[in-house]
Structures are given as structure tokens and as C-alpha cells.
Amino acid sequence: MSDRMQVLVAMSGGVDSSVAAAMLRDEGHEVVGVTLKLWGGESDSGCCSVSDVDDARRVAQQLDIEHLVFNFGDDFMADVVGPYVADHAAGLTPNPCIECNRHLKFDRLLVRAEALGFDAVATGHHARITPTSSGAPRVTRGVDPAKDQSYVLHMLTAAQLARVLLPIGGLTKAEVRVRAEQLSLRTAGKPDSQDVCFISHAGGGRSRFLGDRIELRPGRLVSLAGDEVGTVESVQLVTIGQRRGLGLAGDGSPRYALDVDVAAGTVTVGHADELLVDGESIGAFTWVDANALEQVRAGGSVTAQVSAHGEPLEVTAVQVSDHEGSTVSVQWAERQRRIAPGQSIVLFDGEQVLGGGIVFRR
Amino acid sequence: MCTATGTLGKVSAYLDHAATGPMRPEAVEAMMPFLTDRFANPSGAHRWARDARRAIDEARDELAELLGADPGDVIYTSGGTEADNLAVFGATRAAAREPGRGQPGIAVCSAFEHHAVLDPVEHLGGRLIGVDHLGRIDLDELADELRAETQRANAGEGPGVRLVSVMTINNEIGTLQPIDRIAKLVRRHAPEALVHTDAVQAFCWTDIAHITRNADLLSISAHKFGGPKGVGALVARPTATVHAVQLGGGQERDRRSGTQNVAGIVAMTTAARLAAAEREANIERLGALRDRLLDGLLATVPDIFETAAVYVDGVSDRTQRAAGIAHVCIAGVESEALLFLLERAEVFASAASSCASGAMEPSHVLAAIGVEPELAKGSLRLSLGWSTTTAEIDHALAAIPGAVAQLRRFNV
């Protein structure tokens, strides 16, 4: 990968992708920046607003590289926002950033880059691509544990990784900011993007966003024994494992959402120990390559990450229940709190991603 | 830059003159004194100020003549968008101030106006009139709308139509609109309404004086005909009262406050003079190059469609459109991707209008004339201007088929 390449860098207007573009340029690659216009609606800036496009363009000008804007708004609506709303309507807890990576950054953009003659697409994710002992590429944790984003890149296959560069995964966030300051980039001090980019806090947040698109219905809180213990304003906004916002505080024994049934309009609540499970079932599992699947089938040791910045969990057994490896169940070494259906679980071999998928509803 | 030979000695084709074009060298020369020695403010009370004032007054006389208007009709603006906004907001506000009226009146425009008209009309809650698949306003629908609103007004049930705005030439697809017939309909069915036309794309391609004859208000923009950016004019005939949108020092007879762009106005007038003098010759020369380009593309690129084409005996009749605009839709490609490959091949063109972010938005013009959304994604506008050469056209003809083929291999 050290040869001079033509690289299309996805520039969000943030400091990470700004520095990614600068590093590739300094390595001698022919770099073109592109900002994806994904969301035409209201936002709190996030990755979609015009001011972010302005930031990305200005950084590209400072770096003396070309800058393009691709409007993938239709795809974003179809592949990210629509499913996000539909999942909530079904009582799931989706992760739209993962779907954006899956469908937009590493499918739509990757294909277009190839069609335009680029050798690779680069992003400013805090993750690395390292080889296995046999040389196969793996998404690998970034060196800054607090910023590691390998979890949200778990869907990348080896074929895609051959055309992807993650230049800043070897830097800490502090080092990224120092580089940006050295280059006098206007994004050097820009705060990290937070939350879901297409939902505006000023515009009422998640409940308003979903309430404008689906009918949010009140729900009953019931105990495992079936007794009604309270109500909740919108059953579709409850996430399994949630404690706050259920209106059940104060009796000294915190209770959590154990299950959500949108059709019945009920949220089952219980104590923390009732949230504990022995394992999880995962669907739509994607493996980085066939070797990763074989390695797990053969009983190789793995850890699992169940949220964007969660600690890796010890796994005692992994069962792969179909030929393609798309349905997987994991057994925890120690019982863990349930993972909300719709969230992703990613399997690692040490620092390297083997694959990941979406937690099934029980 | 804007010749057939680019900076690196490579052949370039700049085919985005409908967006903007290079200034005429004579216009650059004409503006220079007013950027240097003759810099004074035309509103001032001293001799240097009077020198600047004289320059914009002389320019106003000449521009008025070229536009078929009286000098007092010409309101200098910062460009086409301001002229359009002043027409729509200014005319409806003036109506609201009329004694015994108190209501602004309805603004009506075609569905494929430039956003500089469309957005003000929509802001005022106005009406949009449909456009047919050949890129012409639906005159029957316009007449129906005007009749209905006039009846409502006469019955005391509505404010009536105050402004009808239809562009002289559509900026994306280049179709010429029948301003004379539109004016007749307005005079007959809504006699209190004013006719505005956004003639921003028209100056090089049609005799504006002929258009002005039928309009009460007309917008132009200097950089579309070899002048500088940031200057334009609204022609407001004596039949049209416009109230200022921008308040301040009361320049332009209280219709547009703000110090006039003296250098820009002088350069605009010089460019207008040249464009008008060369209009007939350019229509012939550039129309032939446009045909060479379009016919060449239609012959070499599979599944390409000339937008809003009018066929007479199997031959595309392009007489009712701007000689300098070629618009096609190419099946199975996306404009964003195509434009990038074209710029790599030193062909500079455009697709639909761009938004502030630089992202390409789906074209409301193509939607209005009924182009399928899938096909509209592959839109390409190639626009010619005074500096366009045969070599540029041939360079584009050589580059485009290969770029299309490359994208089709990836289906993007």
C-alpha cells in the first residue's frame, strides 16, 4: 500500500478526517476530499450540515487538494433514516451510524470511488487495518482506547478492506489535534460529533423526530408477575436495560426495562439481576472473511463488544447455526445485562475484528 | 483559461456559460478607472462624485436603450437574484400600499422558474403554473388561474393576482417562453396584474427590447453576458410600481438603497453593448456549435436523450430555445460522478442547479417537465458562450462517450 495511490477521503468537516486527508497527502498520495451530503433536514451540525461542508472545503483548500460534495441523501433516507424509524416502531434500538457505514460510506461511496478510478477510500475513523499472521486484513482497534471506533466498522469485509485506508488509527485524539494545529486547520479545536447526526436537539430530539414520523403510543409498565406498576409516555422510545425515565425511582430498588412489546403496549420491568442473561443471539452477522468464520467455528477464543465504547466481554462459546455464518449465538463467561435488540455485537480476536451482527429479539 | 488551450497546455472545454462566463476584455478595461482613479461615491456632492454619477447615468441611458426601456426604468441591483426578489416582493408590497386595497395580491409563476423567483413566490404563498414536457408553460392553466382569481377578487373574495412571473429562457434546459402570449393572457384575464420576466439567461440569445415590450418588469444579470458578477438590473416600466425591499440611502429613486457598484455598472453596460451587437452572429455561430455538440452526443452515446426535444419530421427543432444551452439526460449514469470524470478530462459542465453546500439537488425543472427521476439523475447541461470555440466542442465530444462508458461499467 506504500505506492502512490489515488485516494478519495471522506471528509466530514471534523478534525479526524481533516488530519486523515493531510496525512495521506503528506505520504505522497493523490488525494481528493469528498463530503457526503446525507441529510437535508434540520440537524445540530453533526455530519450533514452546510457549515460542516464549509469546514471540509476550507480544510481541503488549505491542504491544496480537490474537494467534492456527493449528495447521497436518497440513499441515506432509504438505508439509514427509514430503517431507523421502522426499527423504533418495532420496539428495537437501532444504531444508525453502523447502517451509515454499511450502506453509505463503505458501499455507495466505495463503489463510486472505484468507478471514478480511485484506488482507495479513506476515512477519519479511529481504527487501524492490520494483517493476520497469514496476511489477511482485519479492522483493528485504534491506539486511543477512548476513541476506538473499530466496533462501528465491523461490517467491512476483507475485499472492502483492500480498498480502504484508515490513516489516523495509529494516533491518539490528542495527537490528531496537535497535527491539525500544526497545519493551522480550522477544524483543529472542533468538538467531536455526538449522537445521531440527523436528529436535532434544538428541534426536540429523538422523541420529536420519531413522533413526527410514527405514532408514539403510551405504554404500561408491568412487573414479571404481570402487575401494572406504572405507565410510560411512548413505548417505542423505551430501550431494554433503560432505568431512567420510567418513573420508578424512589423505592430504593432500581428497576429496569426488561422487555418491550410495542404491539401489546407493555414494558416489562424488573430488578438488575433480572436483566442478566447467559448469552445473546445475533443475526445478519457479517464476517471479515471465511477464515474468521472458520477460526470461530474451530473454537478460537474471542471477546465481544456490545456498544460503541464498551469494554470487551469474555465469551466462553460461540455457536454458528447456519452455513453462511449469518446467525450466531454467544455465551458469556459471566452473566451480562441483556443487550437491546437492534444493537450490534462485534467479535474480536484480540484487537482484530472478526465480524459482527445485530442482536435478535428474544 | 477559457480558451481551447488550458493552463497546462492541455485542451480544455469550458461549457458552463449558463452558470457564468469570462468577462469581455473590453468590459474589464471599462471598469478599471472606476476601481482606481474615478472611485468616488455617485451620491456625493462634489465634482469627483458627479464624475461617478455621470458614469452610471450614461450607462443607464445606454443600457435602457439596449433593453428597450427608458432610463428611469432601470434599477441597478447586485445581480439577477436581487432583481427577481425586488420584482416579486416590491410589486406585491406596492399593491398592499395602494389606497383602499391593503392586500399584497397573489404572485404567480411557472413551476420551473429559477429559485430567485420561485422561492419569493412560494414565500408569499403564491401559485405555480405547470409546464409541459416540451418545457413550455401551460398557457391554459395560466389563463384558468388568472380568470378564477379575478372572479374571486371581483366578488370580494380574494386579493386578485398582482404579479405573473415567467422566465424568458429557462436556465437549465434553455427553452424560450412566449412572453408576448403570456402578457396577452394577463392583460385580458387579470388586468391589474404585472408581468415580470427573469431574463437573466436571455440577453445573449434573444432581442431583449422585444421582450421588454410585453413585460412590466424584467431582470438581467451582468455576468451572464460578459460582465462582472455582483451587478444586474431590474427594469420597471412606468406601468410597474415597486416598493423598495432594501432600505437606506434612497438610491435608485428610493427603489433600491445602497451605493451603486459604479465599476460593475459601467462594465455591465460595455458587455451589454458587445453582446447585443454580436447577438445575431453569435446565435448563428454558437447555435451551430450547439447542434454539432448535441448531434454528436446523440450519435455516439447510447441511451442519451435531448431534454424537451421538439421533433419536426424526425429532426430536432431547436429554434425555440437558447442557442447556447444543450441539455441531455443520460440513462444509467449519475451526474455527480459524470461531472467528476469530465473535469478530469478538462471538460467543465454542470447538471442541475447546485445548493449552497455544493451538493447537487434533484432538478425541480426536470421534475416540472416530467422527466423520470431515474433519468433526471443523469442530467448534463453543456452551455456555450461568446468565447466558446469549435476545438472546445470537439474536445467535449471526444471526452464524454468514454466517461459515460466508464460509469456504466460500474452502474453508478
Boltz contact constraints between the chains, C-beta under 6 A:
constraints:
  - contact:
      token1: [A, 37]
      token2: [B, 357]
      max_distance: 6.0
  - contact:
      token1: [A, 37]
      token2: [B, 359]
      max_distance: 6.0
  - contact:
      token1: [A, 50]
      token2: [B, 356]
      max_distance: 6.0
  - contact:
      token1: [A, 50]
      token2: [B, 357]
      max_distance: 6.0
  - contact:
      token1: [A, 53]
      token2: [B, 357]
      max_distance: 6.0
  - contact:
      token1: [A, 69]
      token2: [B, 357]
      max_distance: 6.0
  - contact:
      token1: [A, 69]
      token2: [B, 358]
      max_distance: 6.0
  - contact:
      token1: [A, 69]
      token2: [B, 359]
      max_distance: 6.0
  - contact:
      token1: [A, 70]
      token2: [B, 336]
      max_distance: 6.0
  - contact:
      token1: [A, 71]
      token2: [B, 359]
      max_distance: 6.0
  - contact:
      token1: [A, 71]
      token2: [B, 360]
      max_distance: 6.0
  - contact:
      token1: [A, 111]
      token2: [B, 412]
      max_distance: 6.0
  - contact:
      token1: [A, 112]
      token2: [B, 337]
      max_distance: 6.0
  - contact:
      token1: [A, 112]
      token2: [B, 412]
      max_distance: 6.0
  - contact:
      token1: [A, 115]
      token2: [B, 407]
      max_distance: 6.0
  - contact:
      token1: [A, 115]
      token2: [B, 410]
      max_distance: 6.0
  - contact:
      token1: [A, 115]
      token2: [B, 412]
      max_distance: 6.0
  - contact:
      token1: [A, 116]
      token2: [B, 340]
      max_distance: 6.0
